[in-house]
Amino acid sequence: MRNLWEVLARQRDYRLVLGAGLVSLTGDWILRIGLAYYVYDLTGSTLASGGLLLSSFLPLFLLGSLAGVFVDRWDRRRTMIVTNLVHAFVLLPLLLVHDGSTIWVVYLVVLTQSCLQQFFRPAEQSLVPLLVESRQLVTANALNSQSGDIARLIGAAMGGVLAAFGGIPLLALVDAVTYLAAMGLLIGVRHRGNKIVVEQTTGAIRRLKTEWLEGLRICVDGPALRLVFVFGLVTGVGEGAMSTLFAPFVSTELGGNGTTYGLISSSQAVGGIVGGLIAAAVGSRFSAAKMWGVGAVLFGLIDLVMFCYPLAWHSVTPAFVCMILVGVPGAFLIAGMMTVLQRLTDDTSRGRVFGALFATEGLAVLVGTVAAGVLGDLVGVIPVLIFQGLGFFLGGLAVLARRRLLIDTMTEKVEPLAAVAQPGVPEST
C-alpha cells in the first residue's frame, strides 16, 4: 500500500497522465457503445455495424508499427496533447450525421480516430516509466489497467443512454469535451522529454524506413522480447475468437439473452477494478515477470472453467462469477506484461516496440475473429473458445519458465528516471 500511496500522492505528473487517460477513455467508451447502438438503429444492418469494427481495426495493424517511429522522435507529452486536440476536432463531422445516407461520415471519423490512437497509446506507455521510480512501475501500470476498467464501466453505461437521448451529435460533443479535458490535464505535466536528433544525411523516406526496420529488428533481436511478441500473438488470436463467439456462447450454451450477455461482459470490469487495486497495492512485492506469468495462468484456467462448465451444468451464475474473478488475474497480467516490456526497452526505441506489439496484437485479433467465424460452425463454439483459455494458460507457463531470462534482461536495461520528474520527493504545493 505504501507504493500505491507514494505514486498517487507524490508523483504529480503521473497523476495527471492517469487522470487524463481515465477521462478520455470514458469518452471513448461512451462513443463506442453509443455508435454501435445508434448505427444499427439508423440502418438496421449488421453489416453496417461490422463496418465500425473494421474501421477501428485497420489502422491498428497497418499503421501501428510505423507510428512508433514518430513517437520515438517526438516529445511524448506533446504527442499526447496534440492527439487529444485533434481527436476533439475530428469528432465534429459527426454533428452532421442524421440518417443512413451520411453513415460514411461515422466510418471516416472512427478510422481517423483509430489512426490517432496509434500515436497516443505508444506515447503514453513510453512516458509512464519516466514519471515514476522503477520500483513503482508495476503499481503505475496496475493503476492504468484499473482506470481502463473504470472507464469501461462508466462509459458503457452512459453510451447507450446518451445515444437514445441525443443521438450521434450528443455522443460526439460529450466525447470531444472529454478529450479537451484530458488535454488540459496533460498540459499541466511538467516533464519534458529529451530532444531526439534525427540524422539528416539521407532522404526522409529512407530515414523513416531505416528507423522502422531498426525498431522491428529490436523486437525480434533478443529472446526476451520475442517471448513478449509470441505471447501477444497467441493470446491475440484467442481474444479475437472470444470477441466473435462469446455472444453465441451465452446464447446457445448458457441459454441467455442480450441482457444476460451485456451484464456478463461488463462484470469483468468489476473484477478488473478490484484486481487493479490489489495489483497496485502489492505489485512491488513481486517481480513483474512473475505477475505476468501467474496472472496469465490463472486467467487461462478461469476461462477454461467458464467455457467447459456448461457441458455438465446449465446455469448462467457460474459465468458471472468467472467473469468477475478473471478480472483480478487479468489486472496482474496486464500490469506485469507492460512493466516487463517497458523495462526491456530504452527510451529511444520504446515507442516503436509498443507500436509493433499493438500492431501484432491487432493482426492476431483479426485472424482470430475470422478463424472463429469459420471454425465456430465447423467444430462448435466451446472447442474454439477452449483455445483462448489454453493460449493464456500455456503462455503463462512459458513466461514462468523463462522468468530468469526476463529478470536478467530487465536488470541490464533499467534506466534512471529523468531528473526533472523528481520521484519520491513530496510536492511542496
C-alpha positions as CSV (number, residue, x, y, z in Angstrom):
1,M,0.0,0.0,0.0
2,R,2.9,2.3,0.6
3,N,3.9,2.3,-3.1
4,L,0.3,2.9,-4.1
5,W,0.2,6.0,-1.8
6,E,3.5,7.3,-3.0
7,V,2.6,7.0,-6.6
8,L,-0.8,8.7,-6.2
9,A,0.2,11.4,-3.7
10,R,3.7,12.3,-4.7
11,Q,4.1,11.7,-8.4
12,R,2.2,14.7,-9.7
13,D,3.0,14.2,-13.4
14,Y,1.9,10.6,-13.4
15,R,-1.3,11.5,-11.5
16,L,-2.2,14.0,-14.3
17,V,-1.5,11.4,-17.0
18,L,-3.6,8.8,-15.2
19,G,-6.4,11.3,-14.8
20,A,-6.2,12.3,-18.5
21,G,-6.4,8.6,-19.5
22,L,-9.4,8.0,-17.3
23,V,-11.3,11.0,-18.7
24,S,-10.5,10.3,-22.4
25,L,-11.1,6.5,-22.1
26,T,-14.5,7.2,-20.6
27,G,-15.4,9.3,-23.5
28,D,-14.1,6.6,-25.9
29,W,-16.4,4.0,-24.3
30,I,-19.3,6.4,-24.4
31,L,-18.8,6.9,-28.2
32,R,-18.0,3.3,-28.9
33,I,-21.1,1.9,-27.2
34,G,-23.3,4.8,-28.4
35,L,-22.2,4.5,-32.0
36,A,-22.8,0.7,-32.0
37,Y,-26.3,1.3,-30.8
38,Y,-27.1,4.2,-33.0
39,V,-25.6,2.9,-36.3
40,Y,-27.7,-0.3,-36.0
41,D,-30.8,1.7,-35.0
42,L,-30.2,4.1,-38.0
43,T,-29.5,1.4,-40.6
44,G,-31.0,-1.9,-39.3
45,S,-27.9,-3.6,-40.8
46,T,-25.5,-5.9,-39.0
47,L,-23.1,-5.3,-42.0
48,A,-23.1,-1.6,-41.2
49,S,-22.3,-2.3,-37.5
50,G,-19.5,-4.6,-38.6
51,G,-18.1,-1.7,-40.6
52,L,-17.4,0.1,-37.3
53,L,-15.2,-2.7,-36.1
54,L,-13.3,-2.8,-39.4
55,S,-12.8,1.0,-39.4
56,S,-11.3,0.8,-35.9
57,F,-9.1,-2.3,-36.6
58,L,-7.5,-1.4,-39.9
59,P,-5.1,1.3,-38.7
60,L,-4.1,-0.9,-35.7
61,F,-2.0,-3.3,-37.8
62,L,-1.5,-1.1,-40.9
63,L,-0.2,2.0,-39.1
64,G,0.7,0.9,-35.5
65,S,4.3,-0.2,-36.1
66,L,5.1,2.8,-38.4
67,A,3.6,5.3,-35.9
68,G,6.1,4.1,-33.3
69,V,8.9,5.7,-35.3
70,F,7.4,9.2,-34.9
71,V,6.6,8.5,-31.2
72,D,10.3,7.9,-30.6
73,R,11.2,11.1,-32.5
74,W,8.7,13.4,-30.8
75,D,8.2,14.5,-27.2
76,R,5.7,12.1,-25.8
77,R,3.8,14.6,-23.7
78,R,3.4,16.9,-26.7
79,T,2.3,14.0,-28.8
80,M,-0.4,13.1,-26.3
81,I,-1.6,16.8,-26.1
82,V,-1.8,17.2,-29.9
83,T,-3.6,13.9,-30.5
84,N,-6.2,14.8,-27.9
85,L,-6.8,18.1,-29.5
86,V,-7.1,16.6,-33.0
87,H,-9.4,13.9,-31.6
88,A,-11.8,16.6,-30.4
89,F,-11.9,18.3,-33.8
90,V,-12.2,15.1,-35.7
91,L,-15.4,14.3,-33.9
92,L,-17.1,17.5,-35.2
93,P,-18.3,15.9,-38.6
94,L,-20.5,13.6,-36.5
95,L,-22.7,16.5,-35.8
96,L,-23.8,16.2,-39.5
97,V,-25.0,12.6,-39.2
98,H,-28.8,12.4,-39.0
99,D,-29.7,9.5,-41.3
100,G,-28.4,6.4,-43.1
101,S,-27.2,8.4,-46.1
102,T,-24.4,10.1,-44.1
103,I,-23.3,6.9,-42.3
104,W,-20.0,7.0,-44.2
105,V,-19.0,10.0,-42.1
106,V,-19.2,7.8,-39.0
107,Y,-16.8,5.3,-40.6
108,L,-14.4,8.1,-41.6
109,V,-14.3,9.5,-38.1
110,V,-13.8,6.1,-36.5
111,L,-11.0,5.4,-38.9
112,T,-9.3,8.7,-38.3
113,Q,-9.6,8.3,-34.5
114,S,-8.1,4.9,-34.7
115,C,-5.1,6.3,-36.7
116,L,-4.6,8.9,-33.9
117,Q,-4.7,6.2,-31.2
118,Q,-1.7,4.5,-32.9
119,F,0.4,7.5,-31.9
120,F,-1.2,8.1,-28.5
121,R,-1.0,4.6,-27.0
122,P,2.7,4.0,-27.6
123,A,3.4,7.6,-26.4
124,E,1.5,7.0,-23.2
125,Q,3.2,3.7,-22.5
126,S,6.6,5.2,-23.3
127,L,6.1,8.2,-21.0
128,V,5.0,6.3,-17.8
129,P,8.4,4.9,-17.0
130,L,9.8,8.4,-17.0
131,L,7.3,9.7,-14.5
132,V,7.7,7.1,-11.7
133,E,10.6,5.3,-10.0
134,S,11.5,1.9,-11.3
135,R,10.2,0.2,-8.2
136,Q,6.8,2.0,-8.7
137,L,6.4,1.0,-12.3
138,V,4.2,-2.1,-11.6
139,T,2.0,0.0,-9.4
140,A,1.6,2.7,-12.1
141,N,0.7,0.1,-14.7
142,A,-1.8,-1.6,-12.4
143,L,-3.5,1.8,-11.9
144,N,-3.6,2.4,-15.6
145,S,-5.3,-1.0,-16.1
146,Q,-7.8,-0.2,-13.3
147,S,-8.6,3.2,-14.9
148,G,-9.4,1.4,-18.1
149,D,-11.9,-0.8,-16.4
150,I,-13.5,2.1,-14.6
151,A,-13.8,4.0,-17.9
152,R,-15.3,0.9,-19.5
153,L,-17.9,0.5,-16.7
154,I,-18.9,4.2,-16.7
155,G,-18.7,4.8,-20.4
156,A,-20.6,1.6,-21.4
157,A,-23.4,2.5,-19.1
158,M,-23.6,6.1,-20.4
159,G,-23.1,5.4,-24.1
160,G,-26.5,3.7,-24.8
161,V,-28.4,6.3,-22.7
162,L,-26.8,9.3,-24.5
163,A,-27.3,7.7,-27.9
164,A,-31.0,7.1,-27.2
165,F,-31.4,10.6,-25.8
166,G,-29.4,12.8,-28.2
167,G,-28.2,10.6,-31.0
168,I,-24.7,10.8,-32.6
169,P,-24.4,14.6,-32.2
170,L,-24.6,14.4,-28.4
171,L,-22.2,11.5,-28.3
172,A,-19.7,13.5,-30.4
173,L,-20.0,16.6,-28.1
174,V,-19.5,14.6,-24.9
175,D,-16.5,12.7,-26.3
176,A,-15.0,15.9,-27.6
177,V,-15.3,17.5,-24.1
178,T,-13.5,14.5,-22.5
179,Y,-10.6,14.9,-25.0
180,L,-10.3,18.6,-24.3
181,A,-10.4,18.0,-20.5
182,A,-7.7,15.3,-20.9
183,M,-5.6,17.8,-23.0
184,G,-5.9,20.3,-20.2
185,L,-4.6,17.8,-17.7
186,L,-1.6,16.8,-19.9
187,I,-0.7,20.5,-20.4
188,G,-0.1,20.6,-16.6
189,V,2.6,17.8,-16.8
190,R,6.0,19.3,-16.1
191,H,8.1,16.5,-17.5
192,R,9.9,17.4,-20.8
193,G,11.5,14.7,-23.0
194,N,14.9,15.0,-24.4
195,K,15.1,16.2,-28.0
196,I,15.8,13.4,-30.4
197,V,18.2,14.4,-33.1
198,V,17.4,12.7,-36.4
199,E,20.2,12.2,-38.9
200,Q,19.7,14.5,-41.9
201,T,22.2,12.9,-44.3
202,T,19.6,10.8,-46.2
203,G,16.2,11.3,-47.6
204,A,13.2,11.5,-45.3
205,I,11.6,8.3,-46.7
206,R,14.9,6.4,-46.3
207,R,15.4,7.6,-42.7
208,L,11.8,6.6,-41.9
209,K,12.4,3.1,-43.4
210,T,15.7,2.7,-41.6
211,E,14.2,3.6,-38.2
212,W,11.2,1.4,-38.8
213,L,13.3,-1.6,-39.7
214,E,15.6,-0.9,-36.8
215,G,12.6,-1.0,-34.5
216,L,11.4,-4.3,-36.0
217,R,14.9,-5.7,-35.5
218,I,14.9,-4.7,-31.8
219,C,11.6,-6.5,-31.4
220,V,12.9,-9.9,-32.6
221,D,16.6,-9.5,-31.7
222,G,16.5,-11.0,-28.2
223,P,14.7,-14.0,-26.7
224,A,13.1,-11.9,-24.0
225,L,11.3,-9.5,-26.5
226,R,10.5,-12.5,-28.8
227,L,8.7,-14.1,-25.9
228,V,6.6,-10.9,-25.4
229,F,5.6,-10.8,-29.0
230,V,4.8,-14.6,-29.3
231,F,2.6,-14.3,-26.2
232,G,0.8,-11.3,-27.7
233,L,0.3,-13.1,-31.0
234,V,-1.1,-16.3,-29.5
235,T,-3.4,-14.6,-26.9
236,G,-4.5,-12.0,-29.5
237,V,-5.8,-14.8,-31.7
238,G,-7.7,-16.1,-28.7
239,E,-9.1,-12.7,-27.9
240,G,-10.4,-12.4,-31.4
241,A,-12.1,-15.8,-31.1
242,M,-13.5,-14.6,-27.7
243,S,-14.9,-11.4,-29.2
244,T,-16.6,-13.3,-32.0
245,L,-18.0,-16.3,-30.2
246,F,-18.8,-15.1,-26.7
247,A,-22.2,-13.8,-27.6
248,P,-23.1,-17.2,-29.3
249,F,-21.7,-18.9,-26.2
250,V,-24.0,-17.0,-23.9
251,S,-27.0,-17.6,-26.2
252,T,-26.5,-21.3,-27.2
253,E,-24.6,-22.8,-24.3
254,L,-25.9,-20.8,-21.4
255,G,-29.4,-20.0,-22.7
256,G,-29.1,-16.3,-22.0
257,N,-30.4,-13.3,-23.9
258,G,-29.0,-9.9,-24.9
259,T,-29.3,-8.5,-21.4
260,T,-27.5,-11.5,-20.0
261,Y,-24.7,-11.1,-22.5
262,G,-24.3,-7.4,-21.6
263,L,-24.3,-8.0,-17.9
264,I,-21.8,-10.9,-18.1
265,S,-19.5,-8.9,-20.4
266,S,-19.5,-5.8,-18.2
267,S,-19.0,-7.9,-15.0
268,Q,-15.3,-8.4,-15.9
269,A,-14.7,-4.7,-15.4
270,V,-15.8,-5.1,-11.8
271,G,-13.1,-7.8,-11.2
272,G,-10.6,-5.6,-13.2
273,I,-11.2,-2.7,-10.9
274,V,-10.7,-4.8,-7.8
275,G,-7.7,-6.6,-9.4
276,G,-6.1,-3.3,-10.4
277,L,-6.3,-2.0,-6.8
278,I,-4.8,-5.3,-5.5
279,A,-2.1,-5.3,-8.1
280,A,-1.2,-1.7,-7.4
281,A,-1.1,-2.3,-3.6
282,V,1.1,-5.5,-3.7
283,G,2.7,-5.3,-7.0
284,S,6.0,-4.0,-5.7
285,R,6.5,-7.2,-3.6
286,F,6.7,-9.4,-6.7
287,S,8.7,-9.4,-9.9
288,A,6.9,-8.1,-13.0
289,A,7.7,-11.3,-14.8
290,K,6.1,-13.4,-12.1
291,M,3.0,-11.2,-12.0
292,W,2.6,-11.6,-15.8
293,G,3.1,-15.4,-15.8
294,V,0.9,-16.2,-12.8
295,G,-1.7,-13.8,-14.0
296,A,-1.8,-15.4,-17.4
297,V,-2.0,-18.9,-15.9
298,L,-4.9,-18.1,-13.6
299,F,-6.6,-16.1,-16.4
300,G,-6.5,-19.1,-18.7
301,L,-7.6,-21.5,-16.0
302,I,-10.7,-19.4,-15.1
303,D,-11.6,-19.0,-18.7
304,L,-11.3,-22.8,-19.3
305,V,-13.6,-23.4,-16.3
306,M,-16.1,-20.9,-17.7
307,F,-16.1,-22.4,-21.2
308,C,-16.3,-26.0,-20.0
309,Y,-18.8,-26.0,-17.1
310,P,-21.9,-25.7,-19.4
311,L,-21.1,-29.3,-20.6
312,A,-22.2,-30.5,-17.2
313,W,-24.2,-27.7,-15.6
314,H,-26.8,-25.4,-17.3
315,S,-26.7,-22.1,-15.4
316,V,-25.6,-18.5,-16.0
317,T,-24.5,-17.9,-12.5
318,P,-21.0,-19.5,-12.8
319,A,-20.3,-17.4,-15.9
320,F,-20.9,-14.2,-13.8
321,V,-18.6,-15.5,-11.1
322,C,-15.9,-16.5,-13.6
323,M,-16.0,-13.1,-15.4
324,I,-15.7,-11.2,-12.1
325,L,-12.9,-13.5,-10.9
326,V,-10.9,-13.4,-14.2
327,G,-10.6,-9.6,-13.9
328,V,-8.2,-10.0,-11.0
329,P,-5.5,-12.1,-12.7
330,G,-6.2,-10.0,-15.8
331,A,-5.1,-6.9,-14.0
332,F,-1.9,-8.7,-12.8
333,L,-1.2,-9.9,-16.3
334,I,-1.5,-6.5,-17.9
335,A,0.5,-4.7,-15.2
336,G,3.2,-7.3,-15.2
337,M,3.5,-7.6,-19.0
338,M,3.5,-3.8,-19.6
339,T,6.2,-3.4,-16.9
340,V,8.3,-6.2,-18.4
341,L,8.1,-4.6,-21.9
342,Q,8.9,-1.1,-20.5
343,R,12.0,-2.4,-18.7
344,L,13.2,-4.5,-21.7
345,T,13.3,-1.3,-23.9
346,D,15.1,2.0,-23.6
347,D,13.6,5.4,-24.2
348,T,14.9,5.8,-27.7
349,S,13.1,2.7,-29.0
350,R,10.1,2.2,-26.7
351,G,7.6,3.8,-29.0
352,R,8.5,1.6,-31.9
353,V,8.4,-1.6,-29.8
354,F,5.0,-0.7,-28.3
355,G,3.7,0.3,-31.7
356,A,4.8,-3.1,-33.2
357,L,3.3,-5.0,-30.3
358,F,-0.1,-3.3,-30.6
359,A,0.0,-3.9,-34.4
360,T,0.9,-7.6,-33.8
361,E,-2.0,-8.0,-31.4
362,G,-4.4,-6.2,-33.7
363,L,-3.5,-8.5,-36.6
364,A,-3.8,-11.5,-34.3
365,V,-7.2,-10.4,-33.1
366,L,-8.3,-10.0,-36.8
367,V,-7.1,-13.5,-37.6
368,G,-8.8,-14.9,-34.5
369,T,-12.0,-13.2,-35.4
370,V,-12.1,-14.6,-38.9
371,A,-10.9,-18.1,-37.9
372,A,-13.5,-18.3,-35.1
373,G,-16.3,-17.3,-37.5
374,V,-15.4,-20.2,-39.7
375,L,-14.4,-22.8,-37.1
376,G,-17.4,-22.0,-34.8
377,D,-19.7,-23.5,-37.3
378,L,-17.5,-26.4,-38.1
379,V,-16.4,-27.7,-34.7
380,G,-18.7,-25.8,-32.3
381,V,-18.4,-22.8,-30.1
382,I,-16.9,-24.4,-26.9
383,P,-13.9,-26.1,-28.6
384,V,-12.8,-22.9,-30.3
385,L,-13.2,-20.9,-27.0
386,I,-11.1,-23.5,-25.2
387,F,-8.2,-22.5,-27.5
388,Q,-8.4,-19.0,-26.0
389,G,-8.1,-20.3,-22.4
390,L,-5.3,-22.7,-23.4
391,G,-3.4,-19.8,-25.1
392,F,-3.3,-17.8,-21.9
393,F,-2.6,-20.8,-19.7
394,L,0.3,-22.2,-21.8
395,G,1.6,-18.7,-22.5
396,G,1.7,-18.0,-18.7
397,L,3.6,-21.3,-18.2
398,A,6.1,-20.2,-20.9
399,V,6.6,-16.8,-19.1
400,L,7.2,-18.5,-15.8
401,A,9.7,-21.0,-17.4
402,R,11.7,-18.1,-18.8
403,R,11.3,-15.8,-15.8
404,R,15.0,-15.8,-15.0
405,L,15.8,-14.7,-18.6
406,L,13.3,-11.9,-18.3
407,I,14.6,-10.7,-15.0
408,D,18.3,-10.8,-16.1
409,T,17.5,-8.9,-19.3
410,M,15.4,-6.3,-17.5
411,T,18.2,-5.8,-15.0
412,E,20.6,-4.8,-17.8
413,K,18.0,-2.4,-19.3
414,V,16.9,-0.5,-16.2
415,E,17.3,3.2,-16.9
416,P,17.4,6.1,-14.4
417,L,14.3,8.3,-14.1
418,A,14.7,11.7,-15.7
419,A,15.8,14.2,-13.0
420,V,13.1,16.7,-13.9
421,A,10.5,14.3,-12.6
422,Q,11.9,14.3,-9.1
423,P,10.4,10.9,-8.0
424,G,9.8,10.2,-4.4
425,V,10.1,13.8,-3.3
426,P,7.0,15.2,-1.7
427,E,5.4,18.1,-3.5
428,S,5.9,21.5,-2.0
429,T,2.5,22.5,-3.0
